[in-house]
Amino acid sequence: MANDAPSHLPPVLRPDDPPVHTLEDLAGRFALDTRGDLSGATLTGLTLATADLRPGDVFVAARGLNRHGAEFAGAAAAKGAVAVVTDADGADAAEATGLPVIIVEDPRGLLGDLSAWVYGTGRDDDLPLLFGTTGTNGKTSVSHLLEGILGQLGVVTGLSSTAERHIAGQVIVSRLTTPEAYEMHALLALMRERGVEAVAVEVSAQALSRRRVDGLVFDVAAFTNLTHDHLDDYADMREYFEAKLPLFLPDRSRRAVISLDSSAAIEVIARCEVPFVTVGTPAIATDPGAAADADWTVEILDERQVGTEFRLSSTDGRTLTTIVPVIGRHMAANAGLAIVMMLEAGYEWDRIVDALGRDGGIRAYLPGRTERVSGDRGPAVYVDFGHSPDAFEKTLAAVRRVTPGKVLMLFGADGDRDATKRHDMGRTAVEGSDILVVTDHHPRFEDIDSIRATLIEGARRARPDAEIHEYSPPEVAIVEAVKLVGDGDAILWAGPGHQDYRDIRGVRTPYSARELARRALRDAGWPVPEPHWPVPYPD
C-alpha cells in the first residue's frame, strides 16, 4: 500500500482532536537514524497513502509489491506531510523532498505500534471494550449481532465490519474487511472521542498476516469456523488457518470464545494461549458430540421466515431462549457466540436476559446476510454475501427449511480470486436448489464466460439432469430468475450481499443486488417493502 489509495474509497476516519506529538519524541521512541532537522516540529496523524494524507501527517513510506513508498514522498510533501518514516532503501528518495526523514528497519511492521503511539490506542491506553471475531464464515454476522445486543443493553457502540463502520450511531461504508493499522487506530481514537463504550471488529486472516491489527489487544477474541476459501491469498488451507491463530495469543487478546462447530476448533484450543470458553451448535457441527460437550450449547427450537428461535445453555445451568431475526441455524450459532463473548467481557447474564426478553428477541440489522428484500406475497427473495461452498450449503439449507415451494439459487463467482473452490460452489449450489441460475459477480480482469462455464461444469458433474440457466449480466439474471418462480417459492441470490458496486476491469461500477431484486419483483407485479439501504438507482 505504498501508492495512493483509490479515490473512490471512503475517506479514513480520524479523531477531531488528535493528540499532538513531536517528531523528536517519535524518533527517540522508534528510529534507528534520522536525517534533517526534527526540532520543534509536531505531528497529528500518519498514513501509508498520499490520497489519505492531511497537513500535519507523517508519511510512512513502506516497500510495496512493485514499488517503494518513498517514490511518493514528493507528493506527500506537497500535501503537507511533516516528515517521512521509511527504511534505509527509501531514505535517499525521502530526503530529496526536504522533509525530515526517520529511518526504521521495517516501516510496515512498525505501523501498528506507531499508530497506537500516535493516537493513544495501545494496550495500556483508555479504550472501549474491544471484541474481535475471526473465522471463514460468520465474522460479519457475529459483529453486527454483538453490536445489536449491546445496543439493547444501552451501550454506546462502534463497529468495523466488511459491510460498514458504525460510530455511536453514525454509519459509514467500509473500505476493507479490516482497515489498515493506521486507519484502525484512528477509527478507535474517533470512537473513544465520541463516547463509544464497546467496539465489534471483524478480523480477517489477511488482517492478521498483513499486520492490520498490530498494536491492538482485544478484550475478547472469537473463532467461528474454518472452511475452504481465500486460497488466492494463501498457498493452502494450512497456511490460511495458521494466519488466524495469532489472534489467540496474549499480545493480541485477553480472553477467547471458540466455536466447536468446525473440526479446526480442536487445534485452535490446543494453540490458544489465553483463557477461553467453548460454544457449540450440535445441529450444524461437524462433530455434534463435541459441540454438545461445549461450555455453552445452542439448541435450535424453531425456524421461520422472520427468524430463528434458539436456546443457549451453559454447563452451570443458565438457560436463555430468544430469537435471532434472520433465518438459519448458523445464524443462531452466531448469536449464541456473540452472547457468550459479551459474558466473557463482563456483561451480566441477567442484564442480557432481561433486555432480550423485554424486546422479544435480538434486535440487529445484518446488511446483506440472508437479507429478505421481498414482501409478504410472491417469492421470498434473500440477498446474501456468502461466497464459499460451506456458506452456500448452510444458507440454502436454511432457505429450504422455511420455504414451502421451490428454491432457486442465483450466484456468480469472483474473478481473479480463489478459483479452486468454483467447482464446489457449483456443486453445492445445485445440490441445495431446485433451479440454478448462474450469472456474473465481480469479474475484475478475468473472462466472465470462463468463470460461468466453470461454475456450470461443477454443477453438471453433480446433477446432470438439473435445471440450470445462464444469464449475463446479473441485471438480466434476476429478472429472469423471478420469472421462474412464484408465490411460496424462494430465491437465494448469493455473493453480492450488501455491496454497492461490481468490480469490472478495475472500475467500481455502481450496483445493488438488493435494489435490483426489489425492482425485478415490483416489475413482475409483486409487492416490495421499503429498503433499509441507500437506493443507488433513482426512479
N, C-alpha and C positions, 0 to 999 in steps of 0.2 A: 504494500500500500504506500509506496514511496511517491507515486504520482498523484495528481489531483483526484479527489472524489468526484464521481459523476454528478453533474449539476442537477440532474432530475431527482436526486435523492433528497429527502427532507433534511433540514439543517441539523447540526449537532445541537443538543440541548445543554445549556450551561447555567450555572447559578447566576442570579442577577447581581450578587455582591460577592464575587470570588475572593478568597484570601490573596494577599499580596506578599510575594517573596522577593528576595534579592537574588540576582544572578550569582553573587559571591556565595550565598548560602547554598544554592543549588550545586555549584562547583565543589564546595567544600564537602558536601554530602555524597556526591555521586561521581565526580570526574576523575579521570586519570591525568588529564592535562588540559590546559586552556590556551587559547590564543586571543589576543585583543584585550581591550580594556573592559572589565566587568564592573568596575567600581561605580556605585550609585544607581545602577540600572535595576529595574524591577520587572517581574513578570506576573501575569494574572491568569494564564492558561497555557495550554500546549496542544499541538496537533501533529499528525503524520501527513495531512493532506492540505495543500495550499488553498484548495477550494473552501476549506473549513476555517482558515486562518483569520484571526482577528487581531487588530493592533494590540500589542502588549503580550502576544503569544511567543513562546519558544517553539521553533520548528524542529521537529525530530526527524532527522534525515537518515532513514534506515535503508539497507540494501534490499531491493525487491527481487522478483524472479528474473526480470530482464534489465532493470536499470537501477541505479543508485539514487536514493532520495536527494543526495547532495546536488544533483543536477537541477533541482527545483529550488535551490536556496536563493537564487536571484529573485525568483517570483515571490518567495516568502518575504524577502527584504522589502520588495516593492509594496507588499500588502501590510507592512507594519510589524513584522517579526522583530523581536528584540535580541534574539540570539539563535544559534543553531546548535543542537545536540547531535553529534554524529560520531562515526568511528574514524579510525586512522585513515582508512581509504577515502573517506569523504571530506577530510579536514581541509585539504588544499582548495577544493572547489567551494566549500563553505566560506573559507577565509577570504576568497576573492570578492565576496559580496560586501566586505567591510564590516560585517556583523561580528560580534564576539562569538567564538567557537568553543564549545565544551565537548571534550573528547571522552568517549566511554568505549568499553570493549564491544558491547552488543546493544545498540540502541533499541532494537525490537524487544530483546529480552528484558531490558530495563524499564520498558514503557509502563507496565503495571505499577511497579514501585514508585516510579517517577510521578505518575498520575495521582497515586494515593497521597504522595507528599504535597503535590501542588494543590489538590482540592481538599486535603484533610479527611480522607476517606479510607484510611488504613485500619489495620487490625485493632489498634488501641484508641481509635477516634470514636466520637459520639455519633453513632449511625442508627438508622432504623433497623429493626429486625430484618435479616436477610434470609430468604428462602430460595434455594437453588434446586432445580429439577433437571435431571439428565435421563437419557434412555432413547431408544429409537422412536417409539410412538408414545403419545400421551403427554409430552412435555408442555405443550401449549395448553391443553385442556386442564392439566393439574394446576398450572399457573393461574389461569382465569378462574378456576373453581376456588382456589385459595383466596384470590382477591375478592371473589363474591362473598364467601363465607365470612372473611374478615370484615367486610363492609357491613354484613348483617350484625356483627358484634359492635358496630360503631367505630371501628378502627379506620383511621385515615390511611389510605393505601397507595402504593405505587406498583407498577407492573412493567416488565420488559419481556416481551414475547415475540415470536415470529410475526404475529399479526399486528400488534400495537404496542405503544408505550402509553402508560397512564401515570399521571402525576396529580394526586389529590383531586380526581375527577376530570382533569384535562386529558383528552385523547389525541395521540399523535401517531401517524403511520410509522411503522418500523422501517429501518434501513437494512439491518441484518438480524438473523435469529438472536445472536448475542452481539452487542455492539463491540467495536474495538475498545481496547482498555481505556484509552483517553476519553472516549465517549461515555463508557460505563461509569467511570469515576465522576465525570462532570454531571452526568444524569443523577447519580446518587447525591451529589452535593446540592443540586437543584431540588431534589425531593426533600432532603433534610431542611433546606431553606423554607420550603412550603409546608412544613409540618407533617410530612409523611411519617407514619409510625412503623409500617411494615411493608416490605417490598418482595414481590414474587418474581423470580428471574428464571427464564428458560436458558439452560446451559447446554449447548450442543457439544458434540465431540470436537468439532472444529474450533469452538471457542476455547477449549482446553488445550488442544495441540497447537493452536495459533496464538495462545497466551492472551486471549481477550479478557479473561477474568483474573489475571495476575494482580496481586495486591488486595484481593477481596477475600474475606473469610465469612462463609455462610454460617448462620446460626443453626440452620437445619438444611441438609442436603438430602435429596431423594433419588432413588433409582427406579424407573418404571419397568423397562424390559429391554431385550436386545433381539432384533430381528434383522433380516437381510436388507441392507441399504448402504448408501454412501461409499460404494467401492470405486467410485470415480476419485474419491479423495484418499482412500486408504487401500493398501495393497491387498488386504484380505480381511476377513471378519475378525481375526485375532488382533490385527493392528487397530482396527476400528474399536474393538472392545477395550483394548489397553488404553486408548485415548480417553476413555470415560473415567477410568479408575482413579486418577489423581484427585478427583473431586472428594474422595472419601479419605483423604489424608489430613492430618491436623493443621497443615498450613493452608488448607482450603475450606475446611468445615469444622464445626464443633460437635455436631450430632448428626445422625443419619436415620432415614427410614428407607427400608429396602423391600420392594415388592418381590414376592416369591412366585410370581405368575409366569416367569420365563426361566429356562434352565440356567441361564447365565447368573442368576441370583446367588447360586451356591458359591461361585468364585468371588462375586462382589463381597459376600460375607467374609470369606477367607482373607480377602485383601483389605478389608475395611479396617482402618486404624483409629476410628473414633467410636464412641458409644453409639449403639444402634438398636432399633427395634424392627420387626418384620410385619408385613401385612400381606394377606393372600386372598385371592378370589377363586375358590375351587372350581367354579363354573367355567372359567376360561383358562385356568392354569395348565401349563404343560404337564406338571405333576400335581394333580388335585390333592393327593395325600399330603405332600409337603406344604401346599398352600393352606390346607386345613389345620396344620400344626403351627401356623404363624402366631405371633403375639396378638395380632388383630386379624379378624376374618371378615370378609364382605360376602353376605348371602343375598342372592338376587330373589326378590319376592314377587315382583310384577313388572311387566314391560308393556308400555303403551306409547302411542304416538306423542303424547305430551311429556313423557319422561319415564324414568326407570326407578322403581322403588327398591330399596335395599336395606339390609340390617347390618350394622357394624358392631361387632362384638369383640371383647378382649378376653384374655385368659383369666383376668381377675374378676370377671363377672359384669363388667359395664356393657350396656347394650343401647344402641341408638337406631331407630327406624326413621328413614327420611326418603326424599325423592330428589334425584338429580334431573334437571329439566331438559335432558337430551336422551335420545334412545341409545341403547347398547349396554350390554353387561360390562364392557370395557370402560364405559363412562362411569358406571357405579364404582368400579375398581379405582378409577382416577379420583373420584370424590372421596372414597374411603382413605386413599393415600393422603389427600390434601388435609383431611380432618386429623389424621394421626400426626402429620407434620406440625399442625398447629398445637396439638397437645405436647409434642416434644419441645416446642418453642416456649411453652409455659402458659398457654391459654387454658383456662379452667374448663373441665369437662362439662360441668353444669351450665356454664355460660353458653357453650356451644349448643347443648341440648335445648336450652330454653329458647335461643334465637331461632333455631331451625323449626322447633315446634310452633313458635309464635307466627312464623312466616309461611308455614305449611310446606316447608322443604327448602332446598338450596336455591337461592336467587343469584344466578350468574348467567351472563351472556357470553357464549363461546363463538366468536365470529368464524364462520366457515367450517365449523366442526359438526358434521351431520346436521347442518342448519336447515330447517324446513322453511322453504320460501313460498310454499303453496298455500291455498286457502282450505276451507272446510269441505268444499266439493271438488271433484275431479281427482286426478292422480296426485299422490303426495310426492313432492319433489324435494330431495335433500341435496344440498351442495356441501362437499367435504374436501378437506385439504389432504386426505390420505393419499400417499403415492408409493406405497410399498405393498408387496403381496400379503403380508400379515395384516396391514391396515385394511386392505380390500376384504380379506376373509372375515375379519371381525365386524366390519361395518355392514357388509352385505348380509351377514347372519342376523345382525340387529334389525336391519330393514325388513328382512324376510319374516321375522317373528311378529312384527306389528302390521304386516300387510296382508289383507285377505285375498288379493288378486295376484297379478303377475309383478315380477321385479325386473326392471330394465336397468342395466348398468351402462353408463356413458363415461368414457375416460380416454385419455391420451397419455403420453409419456414425455418427460423432459428430454430435450435434445442436449447433447454434449454433457450428459450426466451418466450415472451408473447404468450401462446398457446390459449388464449381466442379469438384471432382475426382470427384463422385459418379457421373456417367455413365461416366467412365473406370474407376472402381472396379468398376462392374457389368460393363462390357465385358471388362476384364482377367480378372475372376473367372470369367466364363462361358467365355471362350476357353481358359482353362487347366484347366478341370474337365470331368468327365462329368456331374455332378449339381450343381446350385446350390441352396443353401438360404439365403434372405435373412431376417434377423432384426433385432433391435434391439441397439444398443450403449449409449452414453451419450446419451439423448435430450435431457438438460438441459431447456430450456424449449421445445423445438421439437416439433412434432407428429410422433409416431413413424410414423403411417401414411403421411404425406407423404414422410418420409425413405426408407422402404422402397419406395414407389412410384417414386421417382427412381432408386434402385439397379436395380430390376427393369426400368425403362424402358431404362436404359443397356445392360443385359444382353440384352433382347429385340431391341434395334436391331442388336446384333452377331450374335446367333444366335436367330432367330425360332423355330426348332424345338427349342431346348434344353430339357432337363428342369429346370424351375425350380419350387421350392417356397417358400412364405412362411409363417413361423410366428412368433408373438409370444406371450409373451416368450421370451428365449433359453433359459430353463429348459425350456420345451417344445421349442424348436427342436433342442437337442442330443439329446433323447430320440428325436425323430422322425428326425433325421439318422442315428442309429445303426441304426434300423430299415431304412434304405435301403441299407445296405452290409453286407458280410460278410467272412469270412476272406480275407486277401490284398488287400482294398481299403484305402483311406485316407481320413481326414477331416482337412482343414486348417481349423481354427477361427481365423480371423484377426481381430485387433483387440484383444481383451481382454488377451492375454498374461498377465503376472504380476499384473495389477491385482486388488485385493481388494474392489472396490466398483463400483457403477454410479451415475452422477450423474443423478438423476431429480428434476427441478424444484428443483435446488439442494441436494438431500439426497443424501449419500453412503450408498447402500443396500448393506449387506454382500453380497458376491457373489464367486464364484471360478469362472471358466470351467474351470480345471484340475480342481477338485473336482467340478463338475457333470458334466464329461466322464467322470471316473472312475466316478461314480455311475450314469450312463447305461449305460456299458459293463458294470458289475457287474450291474445290473438286467436287462441283456439276456443274462446268462449268461457273459460273457467275463471272464477273469482280469485283475486290475489290480495294478500294483506299489504299494508303499508310497510315499506322497508325500514330496517334498523340501520342501514348503512347509507353513505353518501351515494346519490344516484349520478353516475357519470354520463348518462345519455339523456339529455333533456328531450321531453316530448315535443 
